Amino acid sequence: MPAAVPEPRCRVMSPAVSVIMAVHNGEAHIREAADSILSQTLSSLELIVVDDASTDATAEVLARYDDPRIIRLRNERRLGPGGARNCALRMARAPLIAIQDADDISLPHRLETQAEVFAKNPALGAAGAYAAVIGRAGRDGGTMSYPPTRDLEIKWALLFWNPFIHTAVMVRRSVLEETGGYAERGELAWLAEDYELLSRINRKHRTANVGEVLVKYRINPFGASTRLGELQRLSEEVSGRNVSWLLGDSGLDGETLQAVRRFWFDGKSLSPAEARRALTGNKRLHQAFFSRYVKGGPVRVSRARFYLGCARRALGQARRNSKLQPSCRADMVFSTIRLALKAMV
């Protein structure tokens, strides 16, 4: 595998944060993305940009910078988002690593805010944030404020979907050194690589999402997020791995996993067969989750918040599925009651 080649230049002494950015044919937005990092209120940083074999004017745009905090690397052969980011990670020197996509924007206080969160929480391994959406023609597209903010809720969510906005994530370098970087081989080097990496991190470390907008996320009609079919398939693959890891066996069969994911993630009505499978799968997952993360773990308030949140979701499913058989709806309601009772223990 060809190594990314850095341009020789003086580097900033002991940066507080290393920002890594992978770009392929990003001439349209790379300057705005890089400028948003170089103008941060936290100035002790380095920005490592990996040009992943771009064929447009990306290299020319980056060459115009004369800031010692920016390090430019170039891959002669395209490695994909996972491999390109790993090139930057190998160059990074700061104790904190921030992710920035090459078509997004970090708000001026983003790095300072997240660095303060890590300083106040020594056990924290990774932290994301909310994002404002940049729609077509640069219009305001609303706010992505759906990610859960607390560790238990994030650990549960990761079983079914990715509760992090990748371009808003910051990670301790020591955590990445322990867990390894992004997948570099196979399809997961190109799509869902963030979900896979953050799943591994979260198994051993506490994570969080800052409950405020710290980045602007661009909806790119030509970006990876538009490859929804492939992304969904790979996300389901990572979800299945996470469930199997938690259960410590072969996991759930495909139909049960789909039903459980639909119960917690899609929020859509279930067929009678799906509802039964979801209830069966939920029972196994909650038992394993309680044993691994909750029993003797976080303080009572954290447990209560987690289980009450699950209970509200289960109750919402019971209400939404009004056409199910009475016995099945009753089981869904009873599952709500059991979760609520756990919140009081």
C-alpha positions as a LaTeX table, in Angstrom:
\begin{tabular}{lrrr}
\hline
Residue & $x$ (\AA) & $y$ (\AA) & $z$ (\AA) \\
\hline
Met1 & 0.00 & 0.00 & 0.00 \\
Pro2 & 1.50 & 3.36 & $-1.00$ \\
Ala3 & 2.09 & 5.67 & 1.92 \\
Ala4 & 0.81 & 9.22 & 1.89 \\
Val5 & 3.67 & 11.61 & 1.22 \\
Pro6 & 3.81 & 14.74 & 3.41 \\
Glu7 & 5.20 & 18.01 & 2.15 \\
Pro8 & 8.27 & 19.08 & 4.18 \\
Arg9 & 7.56 & 22.03 & 6.48 \\
Cys10 & 7.96 & 23.16 & 10.09 \\
Arg11 & 5.30 & 21.75 & 12.39 \\
Val12 & 3.55 & 23.32 & 15.35 \\
Met13 & 5.07 & 22.35 & 18.69 \\
Ser14 & 2.89 & 20.03 & 20.81 \\
Pro15 & $-0.60$ & 20.82 & 19.45 \\
Ala16 & $-3.56$ & 20.31 & 21.78 \\
Val17 & $-5.74$ & 18.87 & 19.00 \\
Ser18 & $-4.94$ & 17.14 & 15.73 \\
Val19 & $-7.70$ & 17.53 & 13.13 \\
Ile20 & $-7.73$ & 14.91 & 10.40 \\
Met21 & $-9.43$ & 15.50 & 7.07 \\
Ala22 & $-9.60$ & 13.16 & 4.09 \\
Val23 & $-10.55$ & 14.62 & 0.71 \\
His24 & $-11.13$ & 13.26 & $-2.77$ \\
Asn25 & $-12.04$ & 15.75 & $-5.50$ \\
Gly26 & $-13.15$ & 18.32 & $-2.97$ \\
Glu27 & $-12.10$ & 21.54 & $-4.69$ \\
Ala28 & $-15.55$ & 23.10 & $-4.24$ \\
His29 & $-15.56$ & 23.08 & $-0.43$ \\
Ile30 & $-12.10$ & 22.17 & 0.86 \\
Arg31 & $-11.04$ & 25.80 & 1.45 \\
Glu32 & $-14.15$ & 26.58 & 3.49 \\
Ala33 & $-13.67$ & 23.38 & 5.51 \\
Ala34 & $-9.97$ & 24.04 & 6.18 \\
Asp35 & $-10.57$ & 27.71 & 7.01 \\
Ser36 & $-13.16$ & 26.70 & 9.61 \\
Ile37 & $-10.45$ & 24.73 & 11.42 \\
Leu38 & $-7.65$ & 27.26 & 11.08 \\
Ser39 & $-9.91$ & 29.99 & 12.52 \\
Gln40 & $-10.84$ & 28.06 & 15.67 \\
Thr41 & $-10.79$ & 29.79 & 19.06 \\
Leu42 & $-8.50$ & 26.97 & 20.15 \\
Ser43 & $-5.41$ & 27.82 & 18.12 \\
Ser44 & $-3.08$ & 25.09 & 19.41 \\
Leu45 & $-3.90$ & 22.64 & 16.65 \\
Glu46 & $-2.61$ & 20.91 & 13.58 \\
Leu47 & $-4.74$ & 20.16 & 10.53 \\
Ile48 & $-3.67$ & 17.06 & 8.63 \\
Val49 & $-5.29$ & 16.92 & 5.19 \\
Val50 & $-4.95$ & 13.75 & 3.12 \\
Asp51 & $-5.59$ & 14.28 & $-0.58$ \\
Asp52 & $-6.80$ & 10.82 & $-1.54$ \\
Ala53 & $-5.69$ & 10.79 & $-5.19$ \\
Ser54 & $-7.87$ & 13.72 & $-6.26$ \\
Thr55 & $-8.05$ & 14.43 & $-9.98$ \\
Asp56 & $-9.51$ & 17.94 & $-9.67$ \\
Ala57 & $-7.95$ & 21.16 & $-8.34$ \\
Thr58 & $-7.92$ & 20.04 & $-4.68$ \\
Ala59 & $-4.11$ & 19.96 & $-4.56$ \\
Glu60 & $-3.86$ & 23.46 & $-6.04$ \\
Val61 & $-6.32$ & 24.85 & $-3.48$ \\
Leu62 & $-4.38$ & 23.28 & $-0.59$ \\
Ala63 & $-1.06$ & 24.51 & $-1.99$ \\
Arg64 & $-2.15$ & 28.12 & $-1.47$ \\
Tyr65 & $-2.02$ & 27.77 & 2.32 \\
Asp66 & 1.02 & 29.11 & 4.13 \\
Asp67 & 0.05 & 28.20 & 7.67 \\
Pro68 & 2.49 & 26.03 & 9.68 \\
Arg69 & $-0.47$ & 24.31 & 11.34 \\
Ile70 & $-1.58$ & 22.58 & 8.12 \\
Ile71 & 0.12 & 19.38 & 6.96 \\
Arg72 & $-0.69$ & 18.18 & 3.45 \\
Leu73 & $-0.37$ & 14.53 & 2.42 \\
Arg74 & $-1.04$ & 12.99 & $-0.96$ \\
Asn75 & $-2.03$ & 9.43 & $-1.87$ \\
Glu76 & $-1.05$ & 8.51 & $-5.41$ \\
Arg77 & $-3.60$ & 5.68 & $-5.34$ \\
Arg78 & $-7.01$ & 6.10 & $-3.76$ \\
Leu79 & $-7.37$ & 4.27 & $-0.45$ \\
Gly80 & $-10.90$ & 5.30 & 0.48 \\
Pro81 & $-12.07$ & 7.27 & 3.54 \\
Gly82 & $-10.87$ & 4.70 & 6.07 \\
Gly83 & $-7.40$ & 4.25 & 4.67 \\
Ala84 & $-6.93$ & 7.96 & 3.99 \\
Arg85 & $-7.89$ & 8.92 & 7.54 \\
Asn86 & $-5.51$ & 6.31 & 8.91 \\
Cys87 & $-2.69$ & 8.03 & 6.99 \\
Ala88 & $-3.52$ & 11.21 & 8.90 \\
Leu89 & $-3.82$ & 9.36 & 12.20 \\
Arg90 & $-0.30$ & 8.02 & 11.83 \\
Met91 & 0.95 & 11.62 & 11.51 \\
Ala92 & $-1.15$ & 13.05 & 14.36 \\
Arg93 & 0.68 & 14.10 & 17.53 \\
Ala94 & $-1.95$ & 15.69 & 19.77 \\
Pro95 & $-3.67$ & 13.85 & 22.63 \\
Leu96 & $-7.05$ & 14.64 & 21.08 \\
Ile97 & $-8.04$ & 13.78 & 17.49 \\
Ala98 & $-10.91$ & 15.62 & 15.81 \\
Ile99 & $-12.61$ & 14.41 & 12.65 \\
Gln100 & $-13.62$ & 16.91 & 9.98 \\
Asp101 & $-15.08$ & 16.04 & 6.60 \\
Ala102 & $-13.78$ & 18.03 & 3.66 \\
Asp103 & $-17.14$ & 19.54 & 2.71 \\
Asp104 & $-18.33$ & 20.44 & 6.22 \\
Ile105 & $-17.68$ & 23.38 & 8.54 \\
Ser106 & $-16.70$ & 23.49 & 12.20 \\
Leu107 & $-18.11$ & 26.40 & 14.17 \\
Pro108 & $-15.36$ & 28.63 & 15.67 \\
His109 & $-15.69$ & 27.27 & 19.21 \\
Arg110 & $-16.07$ & 23.59 & 18.25 \\
Leu111 & $-12.60$ & 22.34 & 19.23 \\
Glu112 & $-12.43$ & 24.43 & 22.40 \\
Thr113 & $-15.83$ & 23.19 & 23.55 \\
Gln114 & $-15.02$ & 19.53 & 22.98 \\
Ala115 & $-11.54$ & 19.82 & 24.50 \\
Glu116 & $-13.12$ & 21.26 & 27.65 \\
Val117 & $-15.54$ & 18.31 & 27.79 \\
Phe118 & $-12.60$ & 15.88 & 27.69 \\
Ala119 & $-10.72$ & 17.87 & 30.34 \\
Lys120 & $-13.70$ & 17.60 & 32.68 \\
Asn121 & $-14.24$ & 13.89 & 31.98 \\
Pro122 & $-10.95$ & 11.95 & 32.12 \\
Ala123 & $-12.74$ & 8.63 & 31.47 \\
Leu124 & $-14.33$ & 9.88 & 28.25 \\
Gly125 & $-13.02$ & 8.16 & 25.13 \\
Ala126 & $-14.92$ & 9.91 & 22.34 \\
Ala127 & $-17.45$ & 12.71 & 21.97 \\
Gly128 & $-19.62$ & 13.93 & 19.13 \\
Ala129 & $-22.03$ & 16.84 & 18.87 \\
Tyr130 & $-25.14$ & 18.11 & 17.14 \\
Ala131 & $-24.94$ & 19.61 & 13.65 \\
Ala132 & $-26.70$ & 22.19 & 11.53 \\
Val133 & $-27.53$ & 21.01 & 8.03 \\
Ile134 & $-26.30$ & 22.85 & 4.96 \\
Gly135 & $-28.88$ & 22.09 & 2.31 \\
Arg136 & $-28.72$ & 22.61 & $-1.42$ \\
Ala137 & $-27.45$ & 25.99 & $-2.62$ \\
Gly138 & $-26.10$ & 26.56 & 0.91 \\
Arg139 & $-29.54$ & 26.96 & 2.45 \\
Asp140 & $-30.30$ & 26.22 & 6.09 \\
Gly141 & $-31.54$ & 22.64 & 6.29 \\
Gly142 & $-32.42$ & 22.43 & 9.98 \\
Thr143 & $-30.62$ & 20.87 & 12.93 \\
Met144 & $-29.44$ & 17.29 & 13.49 \\
Ser145 & $-30.16$ & 17.08 & 17.21 \\
Tyr146 & $-31.27$ & 13.44 & 17.34 \\
Pro147 & $-28.11$ & 11.77 & 18.72 \\
Pro148 & $-28.38$ & 10.66 & 22.36 \\
Thr149 & $-25.96$ & 12.48 & 24.64 \\
Arg150 & $-25.33$ & 9.97 & 27.47 \\
Asp151 & $-23.11$ & 6.92 & 27.44 \\
Leu152 & $-25.71$ & 4.26 & 28.24 \\
Glu153 & $-28.11$ & 5.54 & 25.61 \\
Ile154 & $-25.28$ & 5.63 & 23.08 \\
Lys155 & $-24.20$ & 2.09 & 23.91 \\
Trp156 & $-27.75$ & 0.86 & 23.38 \\
Ala157 & $-28.21$ & 2.85 & 20.16 \\
Leu158 & $-24.98$ & 1.46 & 18.68 \\
Leu159 & $-26.58$ & $-1.97$ & 18.66 \\
Phe160 & $-28.93$ & $-0.77$ & 15.92 \\
Trp161 & $-27.61$ & 2.43 & 14.31 \\
Asn162 & $-24.79$ & 4.97 & 14.44 \\
Pro163 & $-25.66$ & 7.68 & 17.01 \\
Phe164 & $-22.70$ & 9.89 & 16.06 \\
Ile165 & $-22.39$ & 12.58 & 13.40 \\
His166 & $-18.97$ & 11.59 & 12.20 \\
Thr167 & $-17.73$ & 15.03 & 11.16 \\
Ala168 & $-18.39$ & 16.24 & 14.73 \\
Val169 & $-16.44$ & 13.50 & 16.54 \\
Met170 & $-13.37$ & 13.96 & 18.75 \\
Val171 & $-11.42$ & 10.99 & 20.16 \\
Arg172 & $-8.53$ & 10.55 & 22.54 \\
Arg173 & $-5.44$ & 9.42 & 20.62 \\
Ser174 & $-4.69$ & 6.85 & 23.34 \\
Val175 & $-8.09$ & 5.27 & 22.69 \\
Leu176 & $-7.39$ & 5.02 & 18.96 \\
Glu177 & $-3.98$ & 3.50 & 19.65 \\
Glu178 & $-5.68$ & 0.89 & 21.83 \\
Thr179 & $-8.61$ & 0.03 & 19.59 \\
Gly180 & $-7.01$ & 0.59 & 16.19 \\
Gly181 & $-8.05$ & 2.98 & 13.45 \\
Tyr182 & $-10.50$ & 2.73 & 10.60 \\
Ala183 & $-11.05$ & $-0.40$ & 8.55 \\
Glu184 & $-8.82$ & $-0.29$ & 5.47 \\
Arg185 & $-9.94$ & $-3.40$ & 3.62 \\
Gly186 & $-13.26$ & $-4.44$ & 2.15 \\
Glu187 & $-16.40$ & $-2.39$ & 1.81 \\
Leu188 & $-16.17$ & $-1.02$ & 5.35 \\
Ala189 & $-13.16$ & 1.03 & 4.28 \\
Trp190 & $-15.52$ & 3.04 & 2.07 \\
Leu191 & $-18.90$ & 3.13 & 3.82 \\
Ala192 & $-20.01$ & 2.80 & 7.47 \\
Glu193 & $-16.35$ & 2.95 & 8.52 \\
Asp194 & $-17.26$ & 5.47 & 11.21 \\
Tyr195 & $-20.00$ & 3.24 & 12.65 \\
Glu196 & $-17.60$ & 0.30 & 12.79 \\
Leu197 & $-14.81$ & 2.27 & 14.46 \\
Leu198 & $-17.01$ & 3.99 & 17.03 \\
Ser199 & $-18.63$ & 0.65 & 17.89 \\
Arg200 & $-15.22$ & $-0.77$ & 18.78 \\
Ile201 & $-14.33$ & 2.29 & 20.82 \\
Asn202 & $-17.59$ & 2.26 & 22.74 \\
Arg203 & $-17.20$ & $-1.35$ & 23.86 \\
Lys204 & $-14.35$ & $-0.36$ & 26.17 \\
His205 & $-14.78$ & 3.35 & 26.76 \\
Arg206 & $-17.36$ & 5.92 & 27.75 \\
Thr207 & $-18.64$ & 8.18 & 25.00 \\
Ala208 & $-20.96$ & 11.18 & 24.77 \\
Asn209 & $-22.50$ & 13.70 & 22.42 \\
Val210 & $-22.34$ & 17.39 & 23.24 \\
Gly211 & $-25.91$ & 18.65 & 23.18 \\
Glu212 & $-25.25$ & 21.70 & 21.05 \\
Val213 & $-24.50$ & 22.43 & 17.41 \\
Leu214 & $-20.75$ & 22.51 & 16.82 \\
Val215 & $-20.54$ & 21.75 & 13.10 \\
Lys216 & $-22.36$ & 22.41 & 9.85 \\
Tyr217 & $-23.00$ & 19.22 & 7.90 \\
Arg218 & $-23.38$ & 19.45 & 4.14 \\
Ile219 & $-25.91$ & 17.29 & 2.35 \\
Asn220 & $-23.88$ & 16.29 & $-0.67$ \\
Pro221 & $-25.98$ & 14.79 & $-3.52$ \\
Phe222 & $-22.82$ & 13.13 & $-4.86$ \\
Gly223 & $-21.39$ & 12.04 & $-1.50$ \\
Ala224 & $-21.28$ & 8.70 & 0.25 \\
Ser225 & $-24.45$ & 9.49 & 2.18 \\
Thr226 & $-26.41$ & 9.23 & $-1.07$ \\
Arg227 & $-25.43$ & 5.57 & $-1.53$ \\
Leu228 & $-28.21$ & 4.66 & 0.85 \\
Gly229 & $-28.72$ & 1.06 & $-0.24$ \\
Glu230 & $-25.07$ & 0.11 & 0.26 \\
Leu231 & $-24.82$ & 2.15 & 3.45 \\
Gln232 & $-27.91$ & 0.49 & 4.91 \\
Arg233 & $-26.59$ & $-2.99$ & 4.11 \\
Leu234 & $-23.21$ & $-2.30$ & 5.70 \\
Ser235 & $-24.81$ & $-0.62$ & 8.70 \\
Glu236 & $-26.92$ & $-3.73$ & 9.23 \\
Glu237 & $-23.72$ & $-5.78$ & 9.06 \\
Val238 & $-22.08$ & $-3.66$ & 11.78 \\
Ser239 & $-25.28$ & $-3.79$ & 13.84 \\
Gly240 & $-25.26$ & $-7.58$ & 13.63 \\
Arg241 & $-21.63$ & $-7.68$ & 14.79 \\
Asn242 & $-22.44$ & $-5.43$ & 17.74 \\
Val243 & $-25.38$ & $-7.58$ & 18.81 \\
Ser244 & $-23.32$ & $-10.77$ & 18.49 \\
Trp245 & $-20.54$ & $-9.23$ & 20.57 \\
Leu246 & $-22.96$ & $-8.21$ & 23.31 \\
Leu247 & $-24.67$ & $-11.59$ & 23.46 \\
Gly248 & $-21.36$ & $-13.42$ & 23.28 \\
Asp249 & $-22.65$ & $-15.99$ & 20.79 \\
Ser250 & $-23.96$ & $-16.13$ & 17.25 \\
Gly251 & $-26.31$ & $-13.29$ & 18.05 \\
Leu252 & $-29.87$ & $-13.05$ & 16.76 \\
Asp253 & $-31.12$ & $-14.69$ & 13.60 \\
Gly254 & $-31.56$ & $-12.34$ & 10.66 \\
Glu255 & $-35.32$ & $-11.92$ & 10.94 \\
Thr256 & $-35.20$ & $-11.23$ & 14.67 \\
Leu257 & $-32.38$ & $-8.72$ & 14.24 \\
Gln258 & $-34.35$ & $-6.92$ & 11.55 \\
Ala259 & $-37.42$ & $-6.82$ & 13.80 \\
Val260 & $-35.44$ & $-5.50$ & 16.77 \\
Arg261 & $-33.76$ & $-2.84$ & 14.62 \\
Arg262 & $-37.15$ & $-1.80$ & 13.29 \\
Phe263 & $-38.52$ & $-1.63$ & 16.83 \\
Trp264 & $-35.79$ & 0.67 & 18.13 \\
Phe265 & $-34.51$ & 2.43 & 15.04 \\
Asp266 & $-37.13$ & 2.76 & 12.29 \\
Gly267 & $-40.04$ & 3.58 & 14.56 \\
Lys268 & $-42.51$ & 2.07 & 12.07 \\
Ser269 & $-45.45$ & $-0.21$ & 12.67 \\
Leu270 & $-44.66$ & $-3.91$ & 13.03 \\
Ser271 & $-46.41$ & $-6.96$ & 11.72 \\
Pro272 & $-47.55$ & $-9.52$ & 14.35 \\
Ala273 & $-44.59$ & $-11.76$ & 13.48 \\
Glu274 & $-42.14$ & $-8.84$ & 13.70 \\
Ala275 & $-43.59$ & $-7.73$ & 17.03 \\
Arg276 & $-43.14$ & $-11.20$ & 18.54 \\
Arg277 & $-39.59$ & $-11.46$ & 17.23 \\
Ala278 & $-38.78$ & $-7.99$ & 18.53 \\
Leu279 & $-40.08$ & $-8.83$ & 22.01 \\
Thr280 & $-38.04$ & $-12.04$ & 22.08 \\
Gly281 & $-34.91$ & $-10.29$ & 20.89 \\
Asn282 & $-35.41$ & $-7.37$ & 23.26 \\
Lys283 & $-35.56$ & $-9.68$ & 26.25 \\
Arg284 & $-32.20$ & $-11.27$ & 25.40 \\
Leu285 & $-30.57$ & $-7.95$ & 24.59 \\
His286 & $-31.75$ & $-6.21$ & 27.75 \\
Gln287 & $-30.56$ & $-9.07$ & 29.94 \\
Ala288 & $-27.10$ & $-9.01$ & 28.33 \\
Phe289 & $-26.96$ & $-5.21$ & 28.35 \\
Phe290 & $-27.90$ & $-5.04$ & 32.02 \\
Ser291 & $-25.26$ & $-7.61$ & 32.96 \\
Arg292 & $-22.49$ & $-5.90$ & 31.01 \\
Tyr293 & $-23.15$ & $-2.19$ & 31.47 \\
Val294 & $-25.78$ & $-1.47$ & 34.10 \\
Lys295 & $-25.46$ & $-3.88$ & 37.03 \\
Gly296 & $-22.98$ & $-2.38$ & 39.45 \\
Gly297 & $-22.09$ & 0.23 & 36.86 \\
Pro298 & $-23.33$ & 3.79 & 36.40 \\
Val299 & $-25.07$ & 5.66 & 39.20 \\
Arg300 & $-28.76$ & 5.20 & 39.76 \\
Val301 & $-29.74$ & 8.40 & 37.95 \\
Ser302 & $-28.04$ & 7.22 & 34.74 \\
Arg303 & $-29.76$ & 3.84 & 34.97 \\
Ala304 & $-33.13$ & 5.46 & 35.53 \\
Arg305 & $-32.75$ & 7.78 & 32.56 \\
Phe306 & $-31.74$ & 4.90 & 30.32 \\
Tyr307 & $-34.59$ & 2.59 & 31.25 \\
Leu308 & $-37.22$ & 5.33 & 31.25 \\
Gly309 & $-36.09$ & 6.24 & 27.75 \\
Cys310 & $-36.45$ & 2.63 & 26.65 \\
Ala311 & $-39.84$ & 2.41 & 28.33 \\
Arg312 & $-41.09$ & 5.47 & 26.45 \\
Arg313 & $-39.93$ & 3.94 & 23.18 \\
Ala314 & $-41.63$ & 0.63 & 23.96 \\
Leu315 & $-44.85$ & 2.41 & 24.93 \\
Gly316 & $-44.73$ & 4.37 & 21.69 \\
Gln317 & $-44.51$ & 1.11 & 19.76 \\
Ala318 & $-47.49$ & $-0.30$ & 21.67 \\
Arg319 & $-49.54$ & 2.77 & 20.76 \\
Arg320 & $-48.35$ & 2.83 & 17.16 \\
Asn321 & $-49.24$ & $-0.83$ & 16.56 \\
Ser322 & $-52.95$ & $-0.58$ & 17.31 \\
Lys323 & $-53.83$ & $-3.31$ & 14.79 \\
Leu324 & $-51.81$ & $-6.04$ & 16.52 \\
Gln325 & $-53.52$ & $-8.86$ & 18.33 \\
Pro326 & $-54.60$ & $-7.82$ & 21.86 \\
Ser327 & $-52.26$ & $-10.40$ & 23.44 \\
Cys328 & $-49.29$ & $-9.06$ & 21.48 \\
Arg329 & $-50.06$ & $-5.45$ & 22.35 \\
Ala330 & $-50.45$ & $-6.50$ & 25.98 \\
Asp331 & $-46.99$ & $-8.06$ & 25.89 \\
Met332 & $-45.59$ & $-4.81$ & 24.49 \\
Val333 & $-47.23$ & $-2.84$ & 27.29 \\
Phe334 & $-45.92$ & $-5.28$ & 29.91 \\
Ser335 & $-42.43$ & $-4.91$ & 28.45 \\
Thr336 & $-42.83$ & $-1.15$ & 29.00 \\
Ile337 & $-43.82$ & $-1.70$ & 32.62 \\
Arg338 & $-40.84$ & $-3.99$ & 33.24 \\
Leu339 & $-38.45$ & $-1.39$ & 31.83 \\
Ala340 & $-40.05$ & 1.35 & 33.94 \\
Leu341 & $-39.70$ & $-0.78$ & 37.07 \\
Lys342 & $-36.00$ & $-1.32$ & 36.34 \\
Ala343 & $-35.61$ & 2.45 & 36.35 \\
Met344 & $-36.80$ & 2.51 & 39.95 \\
Val345 & $-34.47$ & $-0.19$ & 41.30 \\
\hline
\end{tabular}
